[in-house]
Amino acid sequence: MALQKTFETQGICLFRYRSYIPIILLVAGLLVFIVTARFSALPCIFLRGWKYYEWICLALSLSGLAVRVYTVA
């Protein structure tokens, strides 16, 4: 019963601030983009040789969008 109450309070909080959450995520993404663009000349150990990183991210995003469209329809 306590878990159900916790989910309910979290849901109410997320519903109340649902218009501000995307703004926060957009600002965070913009900061990551600026830092990445500024230091892109430095070699990255984790992504070295991974040419298709952007395509994998795009495919993951589009698959999430497809799941959302499927569940709404």
Predicted model as a PDB file, atoms N, CA, C, CB and O in Angstrom, pLDDT in the B-factor column:
MODEL        1                                                                  
ATOM      1  N   MET A   1       0.810  -1.186   0.000  1.00 76.00           N  
ATOM      2  CA  MET A   1       0.000   0.000   0.000  1.00 76.00           C  
ATOM      3  C   MET A   1       0.862   1.263   0.000  1.00 76.00           C  
ATOM      4  CB  MET A   1      -0.926  -0.009   1.192  1.00 76.00           C  
ATOM      5  O   MET A   1       0.490   2.275  -0.595  1.00 76.00           O  
ATOM      6  N   ALA A   2       2.007   1.200   0.665  1.00 88.00           N  
ATOM      7  CA  ALA A   2       2.895   2.355   0.706  1.00 88.00           C  
ATOM      8  C   ALA A   2       3.471   2.643  -0.669  1.00 88.00           C  
ATOM      9  CB  ALA A   2       4.020   2.129   1.711  1.00 88.00           C  
ATOM     10  O   ALA A   2       3.661   3.803  -1.037  1.00 88.00           O  
ATOM     11  N   LEU A   3       3.753   1.580  -1.438  1.00 89.00           N  
ATOM     12  CA  LEU A   3       4.281   1.774  -2.786  1.00 89.00           C  
ATOM     13  C   LEU A   3       3.245   2.439  -3.683  1.00 89.00           C  
ATOM     14  CB  LEU A   3       4.721   0.434  -3.388  1.00 89.00           C  
ATOM     15  O   LEU A   3       3.592   3.292  -4.500  1.00 89.00           O  
ATOM     16  N   GLN A   4       2.012   2.070  -3.545  1.00 91.00           N  
ATOM     17  CA  GLN A   4       0.938   2.676  -4.326  1.00 91.00           C  
ATOM     18  C   GLN A   4       0.802   4.161  -3.983  1.00 91.00           C  
ATOM     19  CB  GLN A   4      -0.396   1.941  -4.074  1.00 91.00           C  
ATOM     20  O   GLN A   4       0.599   4.986  -4.873  1.00 91.00           O  
ATOM     21  N   LYS A   5       0.910   4.494  -2.728  1.00 92.00           N  
ATOM     22  CA  LYS A   5       0.838   5.902  -2.304  1.00 92.00           C  
ATOM     23  C   LYS A   5       2.023   6.689  -2.855  1.00 92.00           C  
ATOM     24  CB  LYS A   5       0.802   6.006  -0.761  1.00 92.00           C  
ATOM     25  O   LYS A   5       1.870   7.839  -3.268  1.00 92.00           O  
ATOM     26  N   THR A   6       3.200   6.071  -2.860  1.00 92.00           N  
ATOM     27  CA  THR A   6       4.382   6.723  -3.414  1.00 92.00           C  
ATOM     28  C   THR A   6       4.203   6.990  -4.902  1.00 92.00           C  
ATOM     29  CB  THR A   6       5.629   5.865  -3.176  1.00 92.00           C  
ATOM     30  O   THR A   6       4.507   8.084  -5.376  1.00 92.00           O  
ATOM     31  N   PHE A   7       3.712   5.999  -5.642  1.00 92.00           N  
ATOM     32  CA  PHE A   7       3.465   6.186  -7.069  1.00 92.00           C  
ATOM     33  C   PHE A   7       2.435   7.288  -7.310  1.00 92.00           C  
ATOM     34  CB  PHE A   7       2.990   4.873  -7.703  1.00 92.00           C  
ATOM     35  O   PHE A   7       2.562   8.074  -8.249  1.00 92.00           O  
ATOM     36  N   GLU A   8       1.432   7.336  -6.468  1.00 92.00           N  
ATOM     37  CA  GLU A   8       0.394   8.348  -6.623  1.00 92.00           C  
ATOM     38  C   GLU A   8       0.952   9.750  -6.397  1.00 92.00           C  
ATOM     39  CB  GLU A   8      -0.758   8.079  -5.655  1.00 92.00           C  
ATOM     40  O   GLU A   8       0.646  10.665  -7.161  1.00 92.00           O  
ATOM     41  N   THR A   9       1.759   9.928  -5.367  1.00 92.00           N  
ATOM     42  CA  THR A   9       2.325  11.250  -5.095  1.00 92.00           C  
ATOM     43  C   THR A   9       3.326  11.656  -6.176  1.00 92.00           C  
ATOM     44  CB  THR A   9       3.001  11.266  -3.719  1.00 92.00           C  
ATOM     45  O   THR A   9       3.383  12.828  -6.549  1.00 92.00           O  
ATOM     46  N   GLN A  10       4.113  10.711  -6.680  1.00 91.00           N  
ATOM     47  CA  GLN A  10       5.037  11.028  -7.760  1.00 91.00           C  
ATOM     48  C   GLN A  10       4.278  11.387  -9.030  1.00 91.00           C  
ATOM     49  CB  GLN A  10       5.982   9.853  -8.019  1.00 91.00           C  
ATOM     50  O   GLN A  10       4.662  12.311  -9.747  1.00 91.00           O  
ATOM     51  N   GLY A  11       3.208  10.664  -9.307  1.00 90.00           N  
ATOM     52  CA  GLY A  11       2.402  10.956 -10.494  1.00 90.00           C  
ATOM     53  C   GLY A  11       1.753  12.322 -10.422  1.00 90.00           C  
ATOM     54  O   GLY A  11       1.696  13.044 -11.418  1.00 90.00           O  
ATOM     55  N   ILE A  12       1.268  12.675  -9.254  1.00 91.00           N  
ATOM     56  CA  ILE A  12       0.657  13.999  -9.079  1.00 91.00           C  
ATOM     57  C   ILE A  12       1.701  15.094  -9.278  1.00 91.00           C  
ATOM     58  CB  ILE A  12       0.011  14.122  -7.675  1.00 91.00           C  
ATOM     59  O   ILE A  12       1.430  16.109  -9.920  1.00 91.00           O  
ATOM     60  N   CYS A  13       2.887  14.885  -8.729  1.00 88.00           N  
ATOM     61  CA  CYS A  13       3.969  15.866  -8.878  1.00 88.00           C  
ATOM     62  C   CYS A  13       4.381  16.010 -10.346  1.00 88.00           C  
ATOM     63  CB  CYS A  13       5.187  15.456  -8.023  1.00 88.00           C  
ATOM     64  O   CYS A  13       4.537  17.128 -10.837  1.00 88.00           O  
ATOM     65  N   LEU A  14       4.557  14.895 -11.043  1.00 86.00           N  
ATOM     66  CA  LEU A  14       4.934  14.948 -12.455  1.00 86.00           C  
ATOM     67  C   LEU A  14       3.832  15.575 -13.304  1.00 86.00           C  
ATOM     68  CB  LEU A  14       5.255  13.546 -12.971  1.00 86.00           C  
ATOM     69  O   LEU A  14       4.122  16.309 -14.249  1.00 86.00           O  
ATOM     70  N   PHE A  15       2.578  15.296 -12.979  1.00 89.00           N  
ATOM     71  CA  PHE A  15       1.474  15.877 -13.725  1.00 89.00           C  
ATOM     72  C   PHE A  15       1.400  17.381 -13.507  1.00 89.00           C  
ATOM     73  CB  PHE A  15       0.158  15.222 -13.323  1.00 89.00           C  
ATOM     74  O   PHE A  15       1.108  18.134 -14.436  1.00 89.00           O  
ATOM     75  N   ARG A  16       1.663  17.815 -12.291  1.00 89.00           N  
ATOM     76  CA  ARG A  16       1.595  19.238 -11.978  1.00 89.00           C  
ATOM     77  C   ARG A  16       2.679  20.023 -12.724  1.00 89.00           C  
ATOM     78  CB  ARG A  16       1.731  19.454 -10.468  1.00 89.00           C  
ATOM     79  O   ARG A  16       2.431  21.138 -13.182  1.00 89.00           O  
ATOM     80  N   TYR A  17       3.863  19.451 -12.844  1.00 85.00           N  
ATOM     81  CA  TYR A  17       4.987  20.152 -13.473  1.00 85.00           C  
ATOM     82  C   TYR A  17       5.301  19.619 -14.868  1.00 85.00           C  
ATOM     83  CB  TYR A  17       6.221  20.041 -12.599  1.00 85.00           C  
ATOM     84  O   TYR A  17       6.444  19.711 -15.316  1.00 85.00           O  
ATOM     85  N   ARG A  18       4.315  19.068 -15.556  1.00 84.00           N  
ATOM     86  CA  ARG A  18       4.551  18.442 -16.856  1.00 84.00           C  
ATOM     87  C   ARG A  18       4.957  19.439 -17.932  1.00 84.00           C  
ATOM     88  CB  ARG A  18       3.318  17.707 -17.298  1.00 84.00           C  
ATOM     89  O   ARG A  18       5.579  19.039 -18.916  1.00 84.00           O  
ATOM     90  N   SER A  19       4.637  20.693 -17.787  1.00 86.00           N  
ATOM     91  CA  SER A  19       5.027  21.668 -18.801  1.00 86.00           C  
ATOM     92  C   SER A  19       6.435  22.202 -18.573  1.00 86.00           C  
ATOM     93  CB  SER A  19       4.042  22.817 -18.820  1.00 86.00           C  
ATOM     94  O   SER A  19       7.023  22.788 -19.482  1.00 86.00           O  
ATOM     95  N   TYR A  20       6.984  22.011 -17.383  1.00 87.00           N  
ATOM     96  CA  TYR A  20       8.328  22.508 -17.086  1.00 87.00           C  
ATOM     97  C   TYR A  20       9.409  21.455 -17.306  1.00 87.00           C  
ATOM     98  CB  TYR A  20       8.389  22.999 -15.661  1.00 87.00           C  
ATOM     99  O   TYR A  20      10.569  21.803 -17.526  1.00 87.00           O  
ATOM    100  N   ILE A  21       9.052  20.183 -17.251  1.00 85.00           N  
ATOM    101  CA  ILE A  21      10.038  19.111 -17.392  1.00 85.00           C  
ATOM    102  C   ILE A  21      10.731  19.142 -18.752  1.00 85.00           C  
ATOM    103  CB  ILE A  21       9.370  17.760 -17.189  1.00 85.00           C  
ATOM    104  O   ILE A  21      11.953  18.995 -18.794  1.00 85.00           O  
ATOM    105  N   PRO A  22      10.009  19.328 -19.883  1.00 86.00           N  
ATOM    106  CA  PRO A  22      10.717  19.406 -21.169  1.00 86.00           C  
ATOM    107  C   PRO A  22      11.673  20.586 -21.257  1.00 86.00           C  
ATOM    108  CB  PRO A  22       9.721  19.492 -22.296  1.00 86.00           C  
ATOM    109  O   PRO A  22      12.709  20.490 -21.915  1.00 86.00           O  
ATOM    110  N   ILE A  23      11.346  21.689 -20.608  1.00 90.00           N  
ATOM    111  CA  ILE A  23      12.244  22.848 -20.623  1.00 90.00           C  
ATOM    112  C   ILE A  23      13.541  22.512 -19.900  1.00 90.00           C  
ATOM    113  CB  ILE A  23      11.567  24.079 -19.970  1.00 90.00           C  
ATOM    114  O   ILE A  23      14.623  22.875 -20.360  1.00 90.00           O  
ATOM    115  N   ILE A  24      13.438  21.828 -18.785  1.00 90.00           N  
ATOM    116  CA  ILE A  24      14.626  21.424 -18.037  1.00 90.00           C  
ATOM    117  C   ILE A  24      15.481  20.478 -18.871  1.00 90.00           C  
ATOM    118  CB  ILE A  24      14.229  20.756 -16.707  1.00 90.00           C  
ATOM    119  O   ILE A  24      16.703  20.613 -18.922  1.00 90.00           O  
ATOM    120  N   LEU A  25      14.826  19.519 -19.526  1.00 89.00           N  
ATOM    121  CA  LEU A  25      15.563  18.577 -20.368  1.00 89.00           C  
ATOM    122  C   LEU A  25      16.197  19.277 -21.574  1.00 89.00           C  
ATOM    123  CB  LEU A  25      14.633  17.456 -20.842  1.00 89.00           C  
ATOM    124  O   LEU A  25      17.302  18.926 -21.987  1.00 89.00           O  
ATOM    125  N   LEU A  26      15.506  20.255 -22.131  1.00 90.00           N  
ATOM    126  CA  LEU A  26      16.056  21.004 -23.258  1.00 90.00           C  
ATOM    127  C   LEU A  26      17.287  21.795 -22.860  1.00 90.00           C  
ATOM    128  CB  LEU A  26      15.010  21.937 -23.830  1.00 90.00           C  
ATOM    129  O   LEU A  26      18.274  21.819 -23.597  1.00 90.00           O  
ATOM    130  N   VAL A  27      17.243  22.438 -21.711  1.00 92.00           N  
ATOM    131  CA  VAL A  27      18.397  23.200 -21.226  1.00 92.00           C  
ATOM    132  C   VAL A  27      19.573  22.263 -20.944  1.00 92.00           C  
ATOM    133  CB  VAL A  27      18.028  23.996 -19.952  1.00 92.00           C  
ATOM    134  O   VAL A  27      20.713  22.579 -21.281  1.00 92.00           O  
ATOM    135  N   ALA A  28      19.300  21.122 -20.331  1.00 92.00           N  
ATOM    136  CA  ALA A  28      20.367  20.162 -20.054  1.00 92.00           C  
ATOM    137  C   ALA A  28      20.980  19.644 -21.355  1.00 92.00           C  
ATOM    138  CB  ALA A  28      19.829  18.988 -19.213  1.00 92.00           C  
ATOM    139  O   ALA A  28      22.201  19.527 -21.463  1.00 92.00           O  
ATOM    140  N   GLY A  29      20.144  19.337 -22.334  1.00 88.00           N  
ATOM    141  CA  GLY A  29      20.645  18.878 -23.630  1.00 88.00           C  
ATOM    142  C   GLY A  29      21.447  19.945 -24.344  1.00 88.00           C  
ATOM    143  O   GLY A  29      22.455  19.643 -24.983  1.00 88.00           O  
ATOM    144  N   LEU A  30      21.011  21.191 -24.243  1.00 89.00           N  
ATOM    145  CA  LEU A  30      21.745  22.293 -24.859  1.00 89.00           C  
ATOM    146  C   LEU A  30      23.112  22.467 -24.215  1.00 89.00           C  
ATOM    147  CB  LEU A  30      20.947  23.591 -24.752  1.00 89.00           C  
ATOM    148  O   LEU A  30      24.099  22.714 -24.908  1.00 89.00           O  
ATOM    149  N   LEU A  31      23.174  22.342 -22.904  1.00 89.00           N  
ATOM    150  CA  LEU A  31      24.469  22.438 -22.219  1.00 89.00           C  
ATOM    151  C   LEU A  31      25.410  21.313 -22.642  1.00 89.00           C  
ATOM    152  CB  LEU A  31      24.271  22.406 -20.698  1.00 89.00           C  
ATOM    153  O   LEU A  31      26.601  21.540 -22.854  1.00 89.00           O  
ATOM    154  N   VAL A  32      24.877  20.110 -22.764  1.00 86.00           N  
ATOM    155  CA  VAL A  32      25.702  18.990 -23.216  1.00 86.00           C  
ATOM    156  C   VAL A  32      26.188  19.230 -24.644  1.00 86.00           C  
ATOM    157  CB  VAL A  32      24.913  17.665 -23.134  1.00 86.00           C  
ATOM    158  O   VAL A  32      27.338  18.935 -24.969  1.00 86.00           O  
ATOM    159  N   PHE A  33      25.315  19.764 -25.493  1.00 83.00           N  
ATOM    160  CA  PHE A  33      25.698  20.059 -26.870  1.00 83.00           C  
ATOM    161  C   PHE A  33      26.800  21.107 -26.938  1.00 83.00           C  
ATOM    162  CB  PHE A  33      24.490  20.528 -27.661  1.00 83.00           C  
ATOM    163  O   PHE A  33      27.752  20.963 -27.705  1.00 83.00           O  
ATOM    164  N   ILE A  34      26.672  22.156 -26.139  1.00 84.00           N  
ATOM    165  CA  ILE A  34      27.687  23.214 -26.147  1.00 84.00           C  
ATOM    166  C   ILE A  34      29.027  22.685 -25.657  1.00 84.00           C  
ATOM    167  CB  ILE A  34      27.240  24.396 -25.278  1.00 84.00           C  
ATOM    168  O   ILE A  34      30.061  22.972 -26.261  1.00 84.00           O  
ATOM    169  N   VAL A  35      29.024  21.922 -24.580  1.00 81.00           N  
ATOM    170  CA  VAL A  35      30.274  21.364 -24.057  1.00 81.00           C  
ATOM    171  C   VAL A  35      30.887  20.400 -25.071  1.00 81.00           C  
ATOM    172  CB  VAL A  35      30.029  20.643 -22.709  1.00 81.00           C  
ATOM    173  O   VAL A  35      32.101  20.404 -25.273  1.00 81.00           O  
ATOM    174  N   THR A  36      30.064  19.581 -25.704  1.00 78.00           N  
ATOM    175  CA  THR A  36      30.571  18.633 -26.697  1.00 78.00           C  
ATOM    176  C   THR A  36      31.142  19.362 -27.905  1.00 78.00           C  
ATOM    177  CB  THR A  36      29.462  17.673 -27.139  1.00 78.00           C  
ATOM    178  O   THR A  36      32.195  18.985 -28.417  1.00 78.00           O  
ATOM    179  N   ALA A  37      30.459  20.396 -28.360  1.00 73.00           N  
ATOM    180  CA  ALA A  37      30.936  21.155 -29.512  1.00 73.00           C  
ATOM    181  C   ALA A  37      32.229  21.892 -29.196  1.00 73.00           C  
ATOM    182  CB  ALA A  37      29.873  22.144 -29.970  1.00 73.00           C  
ATOM    183  O   ALA A  37      33.095  22.032 -30.059  1.00 73.00           O  
ATOM    184  N   ARG A  38      32.357  22.354 -27.983  1.00 74.00           N  
ATOM    185  CA  ARG A  38      33.552  23.106 -27.613  1.00 74.00           C  
ATOM    186  C   ARG A  38      34.770  22.197 -27.497  1.00 74.00           C  
ATOM    187  CB  ARG A  38      33.324  23.842 -26.297  1.00 74.00           C  
ATOM    188  O   ARG A  38      35.866  22.576 -27.910  1.00 74.00           O  
ATOM    189  N   PHE A  39      34.594  21.025 -26.950  1.00 70.00           N  
ATOM    190  CA  PHE A  39      35.711  20.128 -26.721  1.00 70.00           C  
ATOM    191  C   PHE A  39      35.753  18.979 -27.724  1.00 70.00           C  
ATOM    192  CB  PHE A  39      35.645  19.580 -25.321  1.00 70.00           C  
ATOM    193  O   PHE A  39      36.335  17.932 -27.439  1.00 70.00           O  
ATOM    194  N   SER A  40      35.148  19.160 -28.884  1.00 65.00           N  
ATOM    195  CA  SER A  40      35.111  18.068 -29.862  1.00 65.00           C  
ATOM    196  C   SER A  40      36.481  17.788 -30.475  1.00 65.00           C  
ATOM    197  CB  SER A  40      34.119  18.393 -30.962  1.00 65.00           C  
ATOM    198  O   SER A  40      36.691  16.709 -31.028  1.00 65.00           O  
ATOM    199  N   ALA A  41      37.406  18.725 -30.391  1.00 59.00           N  
ATOM    200  CA  ALA A  41      38.735  18.495 -30.932  1.00 59.00           C  
ATOM    201  C   ALA A  41      39.531  17.516 -30.072  1.00 59.00           C  
ATOM    202  CB  ALA A  41      39.483  19.810 -31.052  1.00 59.00           C  
ATOM    203  O   ALA A  41      40.480  16.894 -30.549  1.00 59.00           O  
ATOM    204  N   LEU A  42      39.146  17.381 -28.812  1.00 54.00           N  
ATOM    205  CA  LEU A  42      39.825  16.442 -27.936  1.00 54.00           C  
ATOM    206  C   LEU A  42      39.402  15.015 -28.276  1.00 54.00           C  
ATOM    207  CB  LEU A  42      39.524  16.760 -26.459  1.00 54.00           C  
ATOM    208  O   LEU A  42      38.227  14.771 -28.549  1.00 54.00           O  
ATOM    209  N   PRO A  43      40.338  14.077 -28.265  1.00 57.00           N  
ATOM    210  CA  PRO A  43      39.939  12.692 -28.566  1.00 57.00           C  
ATOM    211  C   PRO A  43      39.085  12.101 -27.445  1.00 57.00           C  
ATOM    212  CB  PRO A  43      41.183  11.815 -28.791  1.00 57.00           C  
ATOM    213  O   PRO A  43      39.393  12.259 -26.263  1.00 57.00           O  
ATOM    214  N   CYS A  44      38.040  11.440 -27.825  1.00 59.00           N  
ATOM    215  CA  CYS A  44      37.155  10.807 -26.855  1.00 59.00           C  
ATOM    216  C   CYS A  44      37.456   9.319 -26.822  1.00 59.00           C  
ATOM    217  CB  CYS A  44      35.660  11.066 -27.200  1.00 59.00           C  
ATOM    218  O   CYS A  44      37.367   8.646 -27.849  1.00 59.00           O  
ATOM    219  N   ILE A  45      37.804   8.804 -25.674  1.00 58.00           N  
ATOM    220  CA  ILE A  45      38.183   7.403 -25.544  1.00 58.00           C  
ATOM    221  C   ILE A  45      36.990   6.488 -25.781  1.00 58.00           C  
ATOM    222  CB  ILE A  45      38.781   7.139 -24.166  1.00 58.00           C  
ATOM    223  O   ILE A  45      37.131   5.432 -26.397  1.00 58.00           O  
ATOM    224  N   PHE A  46      35.814   6.886 -25.295  1.00 59.00           N  
ATOM    225  CA  PHE A  46      34.656   6.012 -25.352  1.00 59.00           C  
ATOM    226  C   PHE A  46      34.047   5.919 -26.749  1.00 59.00           C  
ATOM    227  CB  PHE A  46      33.619   6.488 -24.380  1.00 59.00           C  
ATOM    228  O   PHE A  46      33.507   4.874 -27.111  1.00 59.00           O  
ATOM    229  N   LEU A  47      34.120   6.972 -27.528  1.00 57.00           N  
ATOM    230  CA  LEU A  47      33.471   6.993 -28.839  1.00 57.00           C  
ATOM    231  C   LEU A  47      34.453   6.893 -29.994  1.00 57.00           C  
ATOM    232  CB  LEU A  47      32.662   8.246 -28.986  1.00 57.00           C  
ATOM    233  O   LEU A  47      34.054   7.067 -31.145  1.00 57.00           O  
ATOM    234  N   ARG A  48      35.709   6.622 -29.730  1.00 59.00           N  
ATOM    235  CA  ARG A  48      36.707   6.549 -30.781  1.00 59.00           C  
ATOM    236  C   ARG A  48      36.406   5.375 -31.713  1.00 59.00           C  
ATOM    237  CB  ARG A  48      38.116   6.417 -30.178  1.00 59.00           C  
ATOM    238  O   ARG A  48      36.264   4.236 -31.267  1.00 59.00           O  
ATOM    239  N   GLY A  49      36.314   5.660 -32.983  1.00 57.00           N  
ATOM    240  CA  GLY A  49      36.067   4.625 -33.966  1.00 57.00           C  
ATOM    241  C   GLY A  49      34.604   4.233 -34.108  1.00 57.00           C  
ATOM    242  O   GLY A  49      34.295   3.324 -34.880  1.00 57.00           O  
ATOM    243  N   TRP A  50      33.700   4.881 -33.396  1.00 64.00           N  
ATOM    244  CA  TRP A  50      32.288   4.541 -33.480  1.00 64.00           C  
ATOM    245  C   TRP A  50      31.626   5.543 -34.413  1.00 64.00           C  
ATOM    246  CB  TRP A  50      31.610   4.541 -32.067  1.00 64.00           C  
ATOM    247  O   TRP A  50      31.154   6.596 -33.984  1.00 64.00           O  
ATOM    248  N   LYS A  51      31.601   5.199 -35.697  1.00 68.00           N  
ATOM    249  CA  LYS A  51      31.143   6.125 -36.720  1.00 68.00           C  
ATOM    250  C   LYS A  51      29.628   6.277 -36.748  1.00 68.00           C  
ATOM    251  CB  LYS A  51      31.627   5.673 -38.062  1.00 68.00           C  
ATOM    252  O   LYS A  51      29.122   7.298 -37.214  1.00 68.00           O  
ATOM    253  N   TYR A  52      28.913   5.304 -36.271  1.00 75.00           N  
ATOM    254  CA  TYR A  52      27.465   5.291 -36.419  1.00 75.00           C  
ATOM    255  C   TYR A  52      26.734   5.667 -35.136  1.00 75.00           C  
ATOM    256  CB  TYR A  52      27.015   3.935 -36.875  1.00 75.00           C  
ATOM    257  O   TYR A  52      25.584   5.272 -34.944  1.00 75.00           O  
ATOM    258  N   TYR A  53      27.369   6.405 -34.278  1.00 76.00           N  
ATOM    259  CA  TYR A  53      26.778   6.781 -32.994  1.00 76.00           C  
ATOM    260  C   TYR A  53      25.491   7.587 -33.180  1.00 76.00           C  
ATOM    261  CB  TYR A  53      27.782   7.587 -32.168  1.00 76.00           C  
ATOM    262  O   TYR A  53      24.482   7.313 -32.531  1.00 76.00           O  
ATOM    263  N   GLU A  54      25.532   8.579 -34.067  1.00 76.00           N  
ATOM    264  CA  GLU A  54      24.350   9.409 -34.287  1.00 76.00           C  
ATOM    265  C   GLU A  54      23.204   8.599 -34.865  1.00 76.00           C  
ATOM    266  CB  GLU A  54      24.682  10.569 -35.210  1.00 76.00           C  
ATOM    267  O   GLU A  54      22.047   8.832 -34.514  1.00 76.00           O  
ATOM    268  N   TRP A  55      23.505   7.647 -35.752  1.00 81.00           N  
ATOM    269  CA  TRP A  55      22.453   6.829 -36.365  1.00 81.00           C  
ATOM    270  C   TRP A  55      21.809   5.900 -35.333  1.00 81.00           C  
ATOM    271  CB  TRP A  55      23.028   6.005 -37.534  1.00 81.00           C  
ATOM    272  O   TRP A  55      20.602   5.661 -35.368  1.00 81.00           O  
ATOM    273  N   ILE A  56      22.615   5.386 -34.428  1.00 84.00           N  
ATOM    274  CA  ILE A  56      22.066   4.527 -33.377  1.00 84.00           C  
ATOM    275  C   ILE A  56      21.167   5.348 -32.446  1.00 84.00           C  
ATOM    276  CB  ILE A  56      23.209   3.846 -32.571  1.00 84.00           C  
ATOM    277  O   ILE A  56      20.102   4.879 -32.045  1.00 84.00           O  
ATOM    278  N   CYS A  57      21.585   6.555 -32.104  1.00 85.00           N  
ATOM    279  CA  CYS A  57      20.761   7.422 -31.260  1.00 85.00           C  
ATOM    280  C   CYS A  57      19.460   7.784 -31.960  1.00 85.00           C  
ATOM    281  CB  CYS A  57      21.528   8.695 -30.886  1.00 85.00           C  
ATOM    282  O   CYS A  57      18.401   7.792 -31.332  1.00 85.00           O  
ATOM    283  N   LEU A  58      19.526   8.082 -33.243  1.00 86.00           N  
ATOM    284  CA  LEU A  58      18.322   8.402 -34.000  1.00 86.00           C  
ATOM    285  C   LEU A  58      17.381   7.204 -34.067  1.00 86.00           C  
ATOM    286  CB  LEU A  58      18.689   8.864 -35.409  1.00 86.00           C  
ATOM    287  O   LEU A  58      16.170   7.359 -33.910  1.00 86.00           O  
ATOM    288  N   ALA A  59      17.922   6.018 -34.299  1.00 91.00           N  
ATOM    289  CA  ALA A  59      17.092   4.810 -34.361  1.00 91.00           C  
ATOM    290  C   ALA A  59      16.431   4.537 -33.015  1.00 91.00           C  
ATOM    291  CB  ALA A  59      17.936   3.596 -34.790  1.00 91.00           C  
ATOM    292  O   ALA A  59      15.268   4.137 -32.969  1.00 91.00           O  
ATOM    293  N   LEU A  60      17.144   4.744 -31.940  1.00 92.00           N  
ATOM    294  CA  LEU A  60      16.579   4.552 -30.606  1.00 92.00           C  
ATOM    295  C   LEU A  60      15.448   5.551 -30.347  1.00 92.00           C  
ATOM    296  CB  LEU A  60      17.675   4.698 -29.532  1.00 92.00           C  
ATOM    297  O   LEU A  60      14.405   5.188 -29.803  1.00 92.00           O  
ATOM    298  N   SER A  61      15.658   6.788 -30.734  1.00 91.00           N  
ATOM    299  CA  SER A  61      14.619   7.803 -30.555  1.00 91.00           C  
ATOM    300  C   SER A  61      13.390   7.495 -31.395  1.00 91.00           C  
ATOM    301  CB  SER A  61      15.158   9.182 -30.913  1.00 91.00           C  
ATOM    302  O   SER A  61      12.262   7.618 -30.917  1.00 91.00           O  
ATOM    303  N   LEU A  62      13.599   7.098 -32.631  1.00 92.00           N  
ATOM    304  CA  LEU A  62      12.468   6.784 -33.501  1.00 92.00           C  
ATOM    305  C   LEU A  62      11.732   5.535 -33.057  1.00 92.00           C  
ATOM    306  CB  LEU A  62      12.939   6.615 -34.924  1.00 92.00           C  
ATOM    307  O   LEU A  62      10.517   5.439 -33.231  1.00 92.00           O  
ATOM    308  N   SER A  63      12.451   4.572 -32.485  1.00 93.00           N  
ATOM    309  CA  SER A  63      11.766   3.390 -31.974  1.00 93.00           C  
ATOM    310  C   SER A  63      10.901   3.745 -30.752  1.00 93.00           C  
ATOM    311  CB  SER A  63      12.792   2.297 -31.607  1.00 93.00           C  
ATOM    312  O   SER A  63       9.818   3.186 -30.581  1.00 93.00           O  
ATOM    313  N   GLY A  64      11.365   4.651 -29.922  1.00 89.00           N  
ATOM    314  CA  GLY A  64      10.548   5.140 -28.810  1.00 89.00           C  
ATOM    315  C   GLY A  64       9.316   5.882 -29.305  1.00 89.00           C  
ATOM    316  O   GLY A  64       8.232   5.748 -28.737  1.00 89.00           O  
ATOM    317  N   LEU A  65       9.484   6.658 -30.354  1.00 89.00           N  
ATOM    318  CA  LEU A  65       8.346   7.352 -30.941  1.00 89.00           C  
ATOM    319  C   LEU A  65       7.350   6.356 -31.546  1.00 89.00           C  
ATOM    320  CB  LEU A  65       8.824   8.344 -32.010  1.00 89.00           C  
ATOM    321  O   LEU A  65       6.138   6.546 -31.439  1.00 89.00           O  
ATOM    322  N   ALA A  66       7.856   5.308 -32.172  1.00 92.00           N  
ATOM    323  CA  ALA A  66       6.985   4.288 -32.746  1.00 92.00           C  
ATOM    324  C   ALA A  66       6.189   3.565 -31.669  1.00 92.00           C  
ATOM    325  CB  ALA A  66       7.802   3.287 -33.548  1.00 92.00           C  
ATOM    326  O   ALA A  66       5.011   3.266 -31.869  1.00 92.00           O  
ATOM    327  N   VAL A  67       6.806   3.283 -30.545  1.00 92.00           N  
ATOM    328  CA  VAL A  67       6.092   2.644 -29.431  1.00 92.00           C  
ATOM    329  C   VAL A  67       5.000   3.578 -28.910  1.00 92.00           C  
ATOM    330  CB  VAL A  67       7.078   2.267 -28.283  1.00 92.00           C  
ATOM    331  O   VAL A  67       3.897   3.135 -28.589  1.00 92.00           O  
ATOM    332  N   ARG A  68       5.307   4.844 -28.830  1.00 88.00           N  
ATOM    333  CA  ARG A  68       4.304   5.810 -28.364  1.00 88.00           C  
ATOM    334  C   ARG A  68       3.137   5.902 -29.330  1.00 88.00           C  
ATOM    335  CB  ARG A  68       4.934   7.190 -28.181  1.00 88.00           C  
ATOM    336  O   ARG A  68       1.982   5.930 -28.903  1.00 88.00           O  
ATOM    337  N   VAL A  69       3.417   5.949 -30.620  1.00 88.00           N  
ATOM    338  CA  VAL A  69       2.350   6.018 -31.630  1.00 88.00           C  
ATOM    339  C   VAL A  69       1.515   4.741 -31.573  1.00 88.00           C  
ATOM    340  CB  VAL A  69       2.944   6.220 -33.062  1.00 88.00           C  
ATOM    341  O   VAL A  69       0.290   4.804 -31.672  1.00 88.00           O  
ATOM    342  N   TYR A  70       2.147   3.607 -31.419  1.00 90.00           N  
ATOM    343  CA  TYR A  70       1.432   2.335 -31.356  1.00 90.00           C  
ATOM    344  C   TYR A  70       0.510   2.262 -30.139  1.00 90.00           C  
ATOM    345  CB  TYR A  70       2.425   1.178 -31.326  1.00 90.00           C  
ATOM    346  O   TYR A  70      -0.623   1.790 -30.238  1.00 90.00           O  
ATOM    347  N   THR A  71       0.998   2.727 -29.002  1.00 89.00           N  
ATOM    348  CA  THR A  71       0.173   2.638 -27.798  1.00 89.00           C  
ATOM    349  C   THR A  71      -0.977   3.644 -27.817  1.00 89.00           C  
ATOM    350  CB  THR A  71       1.031   2.858 -26.560  1.00 89.00           C  
ATOM    351  O   THR A  71      -2.048   3.357 -27.283  1.00 89.00           O  
ATOM    352  N   VAL A  72      -0.780   4.792 -28.408  1.00 85.00           N  
ATOM    353  CA  VAL A  72      -1.859   5.782 -28.473  1.00 85.00           C  
ATOM    354  C   VAL A  72      -2.905   5.352 -29.499  1.00 85.00           C  
ATOM    355  CB  VAL A  72      -1.297   7.184 -28.829  1.00 85.00           C  
ATOM    356  O   VAL A  72      -4.106   5.511 -29.280  1.00 85.00           O  
ATOM    357  N   ALA A  73      -2.439   4.812 -30.609  1.00 77.00           N  
ATOM    358  CA  ALA A  73      -3.378   4.387 -31.667  1.00 77.00           C  
ATOM    359  C   ALA A  73      -3.977   3.073 -31.249  1.00 77.00           C  
ATOM    360  CB  ALA A  73      -2.673   4.259 -33.064  1.00 77.00           C  
ATOM    361  O   ALA A  73      -4.798   2.511 -31.974  1.00 77.00           O  
TER     362      ALA A  73                                                      
ENDMDL                                                                          
END                                                                             
